[in-house]
Structures are given as structure tokens and as C-alpha cells.
Amino acid sequence: MKARVHVMLKEGVLDPQGEAVRHALGALGFDGVGGVRQGKVIELDLPEGTTEETVTQMCEQLLANTVIEKYEIELV
């Protein structure tokens, strides 16, 4: 089984990478982009029967910095 974990900075947390992308898009002529948030996707190959609770524990302990990041789990 597979799980995808989408990790993004929480609202209100400064995103310098997203701001750099927004600025670069403007420099390339893509006007009107109001904001960019950048995150990461982690794809896990897991043994059959792995529960969402187990993936949540992975996120809480390692995959996401829960102080400044939020995450969503997608079981595939």
C-alpha cells in the first residue's frame, strides 16, 4: 500500500521559498500572482494493513514539524 503525506506551512508562518517563487514568476512576466505557498509531498511504500493512525504517528514524530507545519494523509 502507499500513503502520500502533503506537508505545508501553517497559515501565518512566513514562507520565504514561496515568496521567492512568486517574485521569480513576476520577473518572468507572470503578473498577478498574489501569493505562493510551497510544501512537500512524501510518498511512502508501506506494508498492507498499515493504518492511518500509524502514518499519523510518523508525521507527528518525524515527517512534519507540527509547530509550524500542517499535514494531510492520503492513503492510495
mmCIF file as gemmi writes it, N, C-alpha and C atoms, coordinates in Angstrom:
data_model
loop_
_atom_site.group_PDB
_atom_site.id
_atom_site.type_symbol
_atom_site.label_atom_id
_atom_site.label_alt_id
_atom_site.label_comp_id
_atom_site.label_asym_id
_atom_site.label_entity_id
_atom_site.label_seq_id
_atom_site.pdbx_PDB_ins_code
_atom_site.Cartn_x
_atom_site.Cartn_y
_atom_site.Cartn_z
_atom_site.occupancy
_atom_site.B_iso_or_equiv
_atom_site.pdbx_formal_charge
_atom_site.auth_seq_id
_atom_site.auth_asym_id
_atom_site.pdbx_PDB_model_num
ATOM 1 N N . MET Axp A 1 ? 0.832 -1.181 0 1 0 ? 1 A 1
ATOM 2 C CA . MET Axp A 1 ? 0 0 0 1 0 ? 1 A 1
ATOM 3 C C . MET Axp A 1 ? 0.87 1.235 0 1 0 ? 1 A 1
ATOM 4 N N . LYS Axp A 2 ? 0.298 2.32 -0.45 1 0 ? 2 A 1
ATOM 5 C CA . LYS Axp A 2 ? 1.027 3.588 -0.486 1 0 ? 2 A 1
ATOM 6 C C . LYS Axp A 2 ? 0.273 4.623 0.33 1 0 ? 2 A 1
ATOM 7 N N . ALA Axp A 3 ? 1.037 5.545 0.862 1 0 ? 3 A 1
ATOM 8 C CA . ALA Axp A 3 ? 0.452 6.716 1.505 1 0 ? 3 A 1
ATOM 9 C C . ALA Axp A 3 ? 1.204 7.935 1.006 1 0 ? 3 A 1
ATOM 10 N N . ARG Axp A 4 ? 0.47 8.998 0.77 1 0 ? 4 A 1
ATOM 11 C CA . ARG Axp A 4 ? 1.08 10.281 0.431 1 0 ? 4 A 1
ATOM 12 C C . ARG Axp A 4 ? 0.797 11.241 1.57 1 0 ? 4 A 1
ATOM 13 N N . VAL Axp A 5 ? 1.833 11.926 1.992 1 0 ? 5 A 1
ATOM 14 C CA . VAL Axp A 5 ? 1.691 12.921 3.039 1 0 ? 5 A 1
ATOM 15 C C . VAL Axp A 5 ? 2.004 14.278 2.425 1 0 ? 5 A 1
ATOM 16 N N . HIS Axp A 6 ? 1.052 15.186 2.482 1 0 ? 6 A 1
ATOM 17 C CA . HIS Axp A 6 ? 1.221 16.544 1.971 1 0 ? 6 A 1
ATOM 18 C C . HIS Axp A 6 ? 1.516 17.438 3.168 1 0 ? 6 A 1
ATOM 19 N N . VAL Axp A 7 ? 2.687 18.071 3.159 1 0 ? 7 A 1
ATOM 20 C CA . VAL Axp A 7 ? 3.109 18.915 4.271 1 0 ? 7 A 1
ATOM 21 C C . VAL Axp A 7 ? 3.207 20.359 3.777 1 0 ? 7 A 1
ATOM 22 N N . MET Axp A 8 ? 2.549 21.266 4.499 1 0 ? 8 A 1
ATOM 23 C CA . MET Axp A 8 ? 2.573 22.692 4.16 1 0 ? 8 A 1
ATOM 24 C C . MET Axp A 8 ? 2.792 23.504 5.427 1 0 ? 8 A 1
ATOM 25 N N . LEU Axp A 9 ? 3.363 24.687 5.256 1 0 ? 9 A 1
ATOM 26 C CA . LEU Axp A 9 ? 3.467 25.587 6.389 1 0 ? 9 A 1
ATOM 27 C C . LEU Axp A 9 ? 2.075 26.032 6.809 1 0 ? 9 A 1
ATOM 28 N N . LYS Axp A 10 ? 1.872 26.208 8.105 1 0 ? 10 A 1
ATOM 29 C CA . LYS Axp A 10 ? 0.591 26.694 8.607 1 0 ? 10 A 1
ATOM 30 C C . LYS Axp A 10 ? 0.376 28.131 8.159 1 0 ? 10 A 1
ATOM 31 N N . GLU Axp A 11 ? -0.904 28.525 8.08 1 0 ? 11 A 1
ATOM 32 C CA . GLU Axp A 11 ? -1.229 29.912 7.743 1 0 ? 11 A 1
ATOM 33 C C . GLU Axp A 11 ? -0.572 30.833 8.77 1 0 ? 11 A 1
ATOM 34 N N . GLY Axp A 12 ? -0.067 31.944 8.315 1 0 ? 12 A 1
ATOM 35 C CA . GLY Axp A 12 ? 0.559 32.912 9.206 1 0 ? 12 A 1
ATOM 36 C C . GLY Axp A 12 ? 2.052 32.696 9.394 1 0 ? 12 A 1
ATOM 37 N N . VAL Axp A 13 ? 2.566 31.545 8.954 1 0 ? 13 A 1
ATOM 38 C CA . VAL Axp A 13 ? 4.005 31.277 9.039 1 0 ? 13 A 1
ATOM 39 C C . VAL Axp A 13 ? 4.639 31.777 7.745 1 0 ? 13 A 1
ATOM 40 N N . LEU Axp A 14 ? 5.675 32.583 7.874 1 0 ? 14 A 1
ATOM 41 C CA . LEU Axp A 14 ? 6.37 33.129 6.719 1 0 ? 14 A 1
ATOM 42 C C . LEU Axp A 14 ? 6.896 32.011 5.824 1 0 ? 14 A 1
ATOM 43 N N . ASP Axp A 15 ? 6.734 32.157 4.521 1 0 ? 15 A 1
ATOM 44 C CA . ASP Axp A 15 ? 7.183 31.153 3.553 1 0 ? 15 A 1
ATOM 45 C C . ASP Axp A 15 ? 8.163 31.808 2.58 1 0 ? 15 A 1
ATOM 46 N N . PRO Axp A 16 ? 9.452 31.9 2.943 1 0 ? 16 A 1
ATOM 47 C CA . PRO Axp A 16 ? 10.415 32.578 2.073 1 0 ? 16 A 1
ATOM 48 C C . PRO Axp A 16 ? 10.593 31.892 0.72 1 0 ? 16 A 1
ATOM 49 N N . GLN Axp A 17 ? 10.487 30.566 0.663 1 0 ? 17 A 1
ATOM 50 C CA . GLN Axp A 17 ? 10.606 29.886 -0.628 1 0 ? 17 A 1
ATOM 51 C C . GLN Axp A 17 ? 9.424 30.233 -1.525 1 0 ? 17 A 1
ATOM 52 N N . GLY Axp A 18 ? 8.244 30.243 -0.969 1 0 ? 18 A 1
ATOM 53 C CA . GLY Axp A 18 ? 7.067 30.62 -1.738 1 0 ? 18 A 1
ATOM 54 C C . GLY Axp A 18 ? 7.159 32.047 -2.245 1 0 ? 18 A 1
ATOM 55 N N . GLU Axp A 19 ? 7.65 32.947 -1.393 1 0 ? 19 A 1
ATOM 56 C CA . GLU Axp A 19 ? 7.807 34.347 -1.798 1 0 ? 19 A 1
ATOM 57 C C . GLU Axp A 19 ? 8.834 34.485 -2.916 1 0 ? 19 A 1
ATOM 58 N N . ALA Axp A 20 ? 9.914 33.71 -2.854 1 0 ? 20 A 1
ATOM 59 C CA . ALA Axp A 20 ? 10.933 33.737 -3.914 1 0 ? 20 A 1
ATOM 60 C C . ALA Axp A 20 ? 10.337 33.258 -5.238 1 0 ? 20 A 1
ATOM 61 N N . VAL Axp A 21 ? 9.501 32.229 -5.195 1 0 ? 21 A 1
ATOM 62 C CA . VAL Axp A 21 ? 8.847 31.728 -6.407 1 0 ? 21 A 1
ATOM 63 C C . VAL Axp A 21 ? 7.896 32.78 -6.959 1 0 ? 21 A 1
ATOM 64 N N . ARG Axp A 22 ? 7.11 33.421 -6.078 1 0 ? 22 A 1
ATOM 65 C CA . ARG Axp A 22 ? 6.188 34.469 -6.52 1 0 ? 22 A 1
ATOM 66 C C . ARG Axp A 22 ? 6.941 35.597 -7.208 1 0 ? 22 A 1
ATOM 67 N N . HIS Axp A 23 ? 8.06 36.01 -6.608 1 0 ? 23 A 1
ATOM 68 C CA . HIS Axp A 23 ? 8.871 37.083 -7.185 1 0 ? 23 A 1
ATOM 69 C C . HIS Axp A 23 ? 9.437 36.661 -8.545 1 0 ? 23 A 1
ATOM 70 N N . ALA Axp A 24 ? 9.943 35.437 -8.629 1 0 ? 24 A 1
ATOM 71 C CA . ALA Axp A 24 ? 10.516 34.948 -9.892 1 0 ? 24 A 1
ATOM 72 C C . ALA Axp A 24 ? 9.451 34.864 -10.987 1 0 ? 24 A 1
ATOM 73 N N . LEU Axp A 25 ? 8.244 34.437 -10.632 1 0 ? 25 A 1
ATOM 74 C CA . LEU Axp A 25 ? 7.169 34.393 -11.625 1 0 ? 25 A 1
ATOM 75 C C . LEU Axp A 25 ? 6.863 35.792 -12.164 1 0 ? 25 A 1
ATOM 76 N N . GLY Axp A 26 ? 6.843 36.784 -11.28 1 0 ? 26 A 1
ATOM 77 C CA . GLY Axp A 26 ? 6.638 38.163 -11.716 1 0 ? 26 A 1
ATOM 78 C C . GLY Axp A 26 ? 7.74 38.627 -12.645 1 0 ? 26 A 1
ATOM 79 N N . ALA Axp A 27 ? 8.988 38.272 -12.316 1 0 ? 27 A 1
ATOM 80 C CA . ALA Axp A 27 ? 10.129 38.654 -13.158 1 0 ? 27 A 1
ATOM 81 C C . ALA Axp A 27 ? 10.055 37.998 -14.532 1 0 ? 27 A 1
ATOM 82 N N . LEU Axp A 28 ? 9.401 36.845 -14.615 1 0 ? 28 A 1
ATOM 83 C CA . LEU Axp A 28 ? 9.247 36.154 -15.898 1 0 ? 28 A 1
ATOM 84 C C . LEU Axp A 28 ? 8.031 36.639 -16.684 1 0 ? 28 A 1
ATOM 85 N N . GLY Axp A 29 ? 7.317 37.613 -16.136 1 0 ? 29 A 1
ATOM 86 C CA . GLY Axp A 29 ? 6.181 38.182 -16.843 1 0 ? 29 A 1
ATOM 87 C C . GLY Axp A 29 ? 4.83 37.615 -16.447 1 0 ? 29 A 1
ATOM 88 N N . PHE Axp A 30 ? 4.786 36.763 -15.446 1 0 ? 30 A 1
ATOM 89 C CA . PHE Axp A 30 ? 3.516 36.208 -14.975 1 0 ? 30 A 1
ATOM 90 C C . PHE Axp A 30 ? 2.963 37.124 -13.889 1 0 ? 30 A 1
ATOM 91 N N . ASP Axp A 31 ? 2.337 38.202 -14.329 1 0 ? 31 A 1
ATOM 92 C CA . ASP Axp A 31 ? 1.816 39.198 -13.395 1 0 ? 31 A 1
ATOM 93 C C . ASP Axp A 31 ? 0.545 38.703 -12.726 1 0 ? 31 A 1
ATOM 94 N N . GLY Axp A 32 ? 0.28 39.247 -11.561 1 0 ? 32 A 1
ATOM 95 C CA . GLY Axp A 32 ? -0.975 38.98 -10.885 1 0 ? 32 A 1
ATOM 96 C C . GLY Axp A 32 ? -0.957 37.813 -9.916 1 0 ? 32 A 1
ATOM 97 N N . VAL Axp A 33 ? 0.183 37.151 -9.764 1 0 ? 33 A 1
ATOM 98 C CA . VAL Axp A 33 ? 0.257 36.061 -8.784 1 0 ? 33 A 1
ATOM 99 C C . VAL Axp A 33 ? 0.336 36.705 -7.407 1 0 ? 33 A 1
ATOM 100 N N . GLY Axp A 34 ? -0.714 36.527 -6.611 1 0 ? 34 A 1
ATOM 101 C CA . GLY Axp A 34 ? -0.801 37.206 -5.323 1 0 ? 34 A 1
ATOM 102 C C . GLY Axp A 34 ? -0.019 36.541 -4.216 1 0 ? 34 A 1
ATOM 103 N N . GLY Axp A 35 ? 0.15 35.253 -4.293 1 0 ? 35 A 1
ATOM 104 C CA . GLY Axp A 35 ? 0.866 34.551 -3.24 1 0 ? 35 A 1
ATOM 105 C C . GLY Axp A 35 ? 1.19 33.132 -3.66 1 0 ? 35 A 1
ATOM 106 N N . VAL Axp A 36 ? 2.256 32.62 -3.117 1 0 ? 36 A 1
ATOM 107 C CA . VAL Axp A 36 ? 2.67 31.242 -3.387 1 0 ? 36 A 1
ATOM 108 C C . VAL Axp A 36 ? 3.051 30.606 -2.06 1 0 ? 36 A 1
ATOM 109 N N . ARG Axp A 37 ? 2.541 29.415 -1.799 1 0 ? 37 A 1
ATOM 110 C CA . ARG Axp A 37 ? 2.932 28.624 -0.64 1 0 ? 37 A 1
ATOM 111 C C . ARG Axp A 37 ? 3.599 27.368 -1.175 1 0 ? 37 A 1
ATOM 112 N N . GLN Axp A 38 ? 4.757 27.049 -0.664 1 0 ? 38 A 1
ATOM 113 C CA . GLN Axp A 38 ? 5.476 25.875 -1.132 1 0 ? 38 A 1
ATOM 114 C C . GLN Axp A 38 ? 5.471 24.825 -0.038 1 0 ? 38 A 1
ATOM 115 N N . GLY Axp A 39 ? 5.306 23.583 -0.434 1 0 ? 39 A 1
ATOM 116 C CA . GLY Axp A 39 ? 5.297 22.493 0.527 1 0 ? 39 A 1
ATOM 117 C C . GLY Axp A 39 ? 6.042 21.296 -0.022 1 0 ? 39 A 1
ATOM 118 N N . LYS Axp A 40 ? 5.751 20.151 0.547 1 0 ? 40 A 1
ATOM 119 C CA . LYS Axp A 40 ? 6.403 18.929 0.08 1 0 ? 40 A 1
ATOM 120 C C . LYS Axp A 40 ? 5.404 17.782 0.114 1 0 ? 40 A 1
ATOM 121 N N . VAL Axp A 41 ? 5.651 16.796 -0.74 1 0 ? 41 A 1
ATOM 122 C CA . VAL Axp A 41 ? 4.859 15.576 -0.773 1 0 ? 41 A 1
ATOM 123 C C . VAL Axp A 41 ? 5.808 14.427 -0.485 1 0 ? 41 A 1
ATOM 124 N N . ILE Axp A 42 ? 5.44 13.605 0.481 1 0 ? 42 A 1
ATOM 125 C CA . ILE Axp A 42 ? 6.244 12.44 0.848 1 0 ? 42 A 1
ATOM 126 C C . ILE Axp A 42 ? 5.414 11.211 0.508 1 0 ? 42 A 1
ATOM 127 N N . GLU Axp A 43 ? 5.956 10.334 -0.33 1 0 ? 43 A 1
ATOM 128 C CA . GLU Axp A 43 ? 5.251 9.121 -0.706 1 0 ? 43 A 1
ATOM 129 C C . GLU Axp A 43 ? 5.9 7.949 0.006 1 0 ? 43 A 1
ATOM 130 N N . LEU Axp A 44 ? 5.085 7.175 0.689 1 0 ? 44 A 1
ATOM 131 C CA . LEU Axp A 44 ? 5.573 6.049 1.485 1 0 ? 44 A 1
ATOM 132 C C . LEU Axp A 44 ? 5.054 4.74 0.913 1 0 ? 44 A 1
ATOM 133 N N . ASP Axp A 45 ? 5.928 3.752 0.723 1 0 ? 45 A 1
ATOM 134 C CA . ASP Axp A 45 ? 5.527 2.38 0.405 1 0 ? 45 A 1
ATOM 135 C C . ASP Axp A 45 ? 5.465 1.639 1.731 1 0 ? 45 A 1
ATOM 136 N N . LEU Axp A 46 ? 4.272 1.177 2.089 1 0 ? 46 A 1
ATOM 137 C CA . LEU Axp A 46 ? 4.043 0.595 3.408 1 0 ? 46 A 1
ATOM 138 C C . LEU Axp A 46 ? 3.5 -0.826 3.288 1 0 ? 46 A 1
ATOM 139 N N . PRO Axp A 47 ? 3.696 -1.621 4.327 1 0 ? 47 A 1
ATOM 140 C CA . PRO Axp A 47 ? 3.118 -2.966 4.31 1 0 ? 47 A 1
ATOM 141 C C . PRO Axp A 47 ? 1.589 -2.9 4.31 1 0 ? 47 A 1
ATOM 142 N N . GLU Axp A 48 ? 0.951 -3.851 3.654 1 0 ? 48 A 1
ATOM 143 C CA . GLU Axp A 48 ? -0.511 -3.917 3.66 1 0 ? 48 A 1
ATOM 144 C C . GLU Axp A 48 ? -1.006 -3.947 5.099 1 0 ? 48 A 1
ATOM 145 N N . GLY Axp A 49 ? -2.084 -3.249 5.341 1 0 ? 49 A 1
ATOM 146 C CA . GLY Axp A 49 ? -2.661 -3.24 6.668 1 0 ? 49 A 1
ATOM 147 C C . GLY Axp A 49 ? -2.158 -2.115 7.56 1 0 ? 49 A 1
ATOM 148 N N . THR Axp A 50 ? -1.209 -1.317 7.068 1 0 ? 50 A 1
ATOM 149 C CA . THR Axp A 50 ? -0.746 -0.175 7.854 1 0 ? 50 A 1
ATOM 150 C C . THR Axp A 50 ? -1.912 0.79 8.022 1 0 ? 50 A 1
ATOM 151 N N . THR Axp A 51 ? -2.124 1.243 9.224 1 0 ? 51 A 1
ATOM 152 C CA . THR Axp A 51 ? -3.272 2.103 9.493 1 0 ? 51 A 1
ATOM 153 C C . THR Axp A 51 ? -2.914 3.577 9.328 1 0 ? 51 A 1
ATOM 154 N N . GLU Axp A 52 ? -3.941 4.373 9.149 1 0 ? 52 A 1
ATOM 155 C CA . GLU Axp A 52 ? -3.743 5.814 9.064 1 0 ? 52 A 1
ATOM 156 C C . GLU Axp A 52 ? -3.18 6.344 10.386 1 0 ? 52 A 1
ATOM 157 N N . GLU Axp A 53 ? -3.543 5.708 11.464 1 0 ? 53 A 1
ATOM 158 C CA . GLU Axp A 53 ? -3.006 6.101 12.775 1 0 ? 53 A 1
ATOM 159 C C . GLU Axp A 53 ? -1.488 5.945 12.819 1 0 ? 53 A 1
ATOM 160 N N . THR Axp A 54 ? -0.971 4.881 12.208 1 0 ? 54 A 1
ATOM 161 C CA . THR Axp A 54 ? 0.48 4.671 12.149 1 0 ? 54 A 1
ATOM 162 C C . THR Axp A 54 ? 1.144 5.768 11.331 1 0 ? 54 A 1
ATOM 163 N N . VAL Axp A 55 ? 0.533 6.122 10.195 1 0 ? 55 A 1
ATOM 164 C CA . VAL Axp A 55 ? 1.087 7.186 9.353 1 0 ? 55 A 1
ATOM 165 C C . VAL Axp A 55 ? 1.034 8.523 10.108 1 0 ? 55 A 1
ATOM 166 N N . THR Axp A 56 ? -0.034 8.742 10.853 1 0 ? 56 A 1
ATOM 167 C CA . THR Axp A 56 ? -0.135 9.95 11.674 1 0 ? 56 A 1
ATOM 168 C C . THR Axp A 56 ? 1.008 10.013 12.676 1 0 ? 56 A 1
ATOM 169 N N . GLN Axp A 57 ? 1.329 8.898 13.307 1 0 ? 57 A 1
ATOM 170 C CA . GLN Axp A 57 ? 2.452 8.866 14.243 1 0 ? 57 A 1
ATOM 171 C C . GLN Axp A 57 ? 3.765 9.196 13.541 1 0 ? 57 A 1
ATOM 172 N N . MET Axp A 58 ? 3.941 8.708 12.317 1 0 ? 58 A 1
ATOM 173 C CA . MET Axp A 58 ? 5.142 9.029 11.531 1 0 ? 58 A 1
ATOM 174 C C . MET Axp A 58 ? 5.238 10.53 11.304 1 0 ? 58 A 1
ATOM 175 N N . CYS Axp A 59 ? 4.101 11.135 10.959 1 0 ? 59 A 1
ATOM 176 C CA . CYS Axp A 59 ? 4.07 12.574 10.71 1 0 ? 59 A 1
ATOM 177 C C . CYS Axp A 59 ? 4.4 13.351 11.977 1 0 ? 59 A 1
ATOM 178 N N . GLU Axp A 60 ? 3.781 12.966 13.074 1 0 ? 60 A 1
ATOM 179 C CA . GLU Axp A 60 ? 3.96 13.68 14.336 1 0 ? 60 A 1
ATOM 180 C C . GLU Axp A 60 ? 5.394 13.569 14.856 1 0 ? 60 A 1
ATOM 181 N N . GLN Axp A 61 ? 6.029 12.428 14.612 1 0 ? 61 A 1
ATOM 182 C CA . GLN Axp A 61 ? 7.353 12.19 15.177 1 0 ? 61 A 1
ATOM 183 C C . GLN Axp A 61 ? 8.499 12.597 14.252 1 0 ? 61 A 1
ATOM 184 N N . LEU Axp A 62 ? 8.265 12.622 12.922 1 0 ? 62 A 1
ATOM 185 C CA . LEU Axp A 62 ? 9.382 12.864 12.015 1 0 ? 62 A 1
ATOM 186 C C . LEU Axp A 62 ? 9.048 13.682 10.768 1 0 ? 62 A 1
ATOM 187 N N . LEU Axp A 63 ? 7.984 13.352 10.089 1 0 ? 63 A 1
ATOM 188 C CA . LEU Axp A 63 ? 7.769 13.884 8.747 1 0 ? 63 A 1
ATOM 189 C C . LEU Axp A 63 ? 7.35 15.346 8.705 1 0 ? 63 A 1
ATOM 190 N N . ALA Axp A 64 ? 6.727 15.839 9.772 1 0 ? 64 A 1
ATOM 191 C CA . ALA Axp A 64 ? 6.268 17.233 9.796 1 0 ? 64 A 1
ATOM 192 C C . ALA Axp A 64 ? 6.701 17.885 11.106 1 0 ? 64 A 1
ATOM 193 N N . ASN Axp A 65 ? 7.062 19.146 11.01 1 0 ? 65 A 1
ATOM 194 C CA . ASN Axp A 65 ? 7.324 19.944 12.205 1 0 ? 65 A 1
ATOM 195 C C . ASN Axp A 65 ? 5.991 20.564 12.592 1 0 ? 65 A 1
ATOM 196 N N . THR Axp A 66 ? 5.283 19.921 13.502 1 0 ? 66 A 1
ATOM 197 C CA . THR Axp A 66 ? 3.903 20.303 13.781 1 0 ? 66 A 1
ATOM 198 C C . THR Axp A 66 ? 3.765 21.662 14.463 1 0 ? 66 A 1
ATOM 199 N N . VAL Axp A 67 ? 4.865 22.261 14.862 1 0 ? 67 A 1
ATOM 200 C CA . VAL Axp A 67 ? 4.811 23.613 15.418 1 0 ? 67 A 1
ATOM 201 C C . VAL Axp A 67 ? 4.472 24.613 14.306 1 0 ? 67 A 1
ATOM 202 N N . ILE Axp A 68 ? 5.058 24.408 13.117 1 0 ? 68 A 1
ATOM 203 C CA . ILE Axp A 68 ? 4.876 25.369 12.029 1 0 ? 68 A 1
ATOM 204 C C . ILE Axp A 68 ? 4.255 24.758 10.772 1 0 ? 68 A 1
ATOM 205 N N . GLU Axp A 69 ? 4.085 23.435 10.742 1 0 ? 69 A 1
ATOM 206 C CA . GLU Axp A 69 ? 3.566 22.786 9.543 1 0 ? 69 A 1
ATOM 207 C C . GLU Axp A 69 ? 2.29 22.012 9.854 1 0 ? 69 A 1
ATOM 208 N N . LYS Axp A 70 ? 1.453 21.909 8.826 1 0 ? 70 A 1
ATOM 209 C CA . LYS Axp A 70 ? 0.28 21.047 8.882 1 0 ? 70 A 1
ATOM 210 C C . LYS Axp A 70 ? 0.48 19.951 7.847 1 0 ? 70 A 1
ATOM 211 N N . TYR Axp A 71 ? -0.24 18.861 7.997 1 0 ? 71 A 1
ATOM 212 C CA . TYR Axp A 71 ? -0.1 17.766 7.036 1 0 ? 71 A 1
ATOM 213 C C . TYR Axp A 71 ? -1.44 17.117 6.773 1 0 ? 71 A 1
ATOM 214 N N . GLU Axp A 72 ? -1.541 16.514 5.603 1 0 ? 72 A 1
ATOM 215 C CA . GLU Axp A 72 ? -2.709 15.715 5.218 1 0 ? 72 A 1
ATOM 216 C C . GLU Axp A 72 ? -2.218 14.367 4.726 1 0 ? 72 A 1
ATOM 217 N N . ILE Axp A 73 ? -2.919 13.337 5.123 1 0 ? 73 A 1
ATOM 218 C CA . ILE Axp A 73 ? -2.554 11.983 4.737 1 0 ? 73 A 1
ATOM 219 C C . ILE Axp A 73 ? -3.537 11.494 3.68 1 0 ? 73 A 1
ATOM 220 N N . GLU Axp A 74 ? -2.98 10.905 2.624 1 0 ? 74 A 1
ATOM 221 C CA . GLU Axp A 74 ? -3.79 10.331 1.548 1 0 ? 74 A 1
ATOM 222 C C . GLU Axp A 74 ? -3.364 8.873 1.389 1 0 ? 74 A 1
ATOM 223 N N . LEU Axp A 75 ? -4.249 7.942 1.706 1 0 ? 75 A 1
ATOM 224 C CA . LEU Axp A 75 ? -3.953 6.523 1.507 1 0 ? 75 A 1
ATOM 225 C C . LEU Axp A 75 ? -4.316 6.162 0.079 1 0 ? 75 A 1
ATOM 226 N N . VAL Axp A 76 ? -3.375 5.564 -0.623 1 0 ? 76 A 1
ATOM 227 C CA . VAL Axp A 76 ? -3.57 5.285 -2.049 1 0 ? 76 A 1
ATOM 228 C C . VAL Axp A 76 ? -3.674 3.788 -2.261 1 0 ? 76 A 1
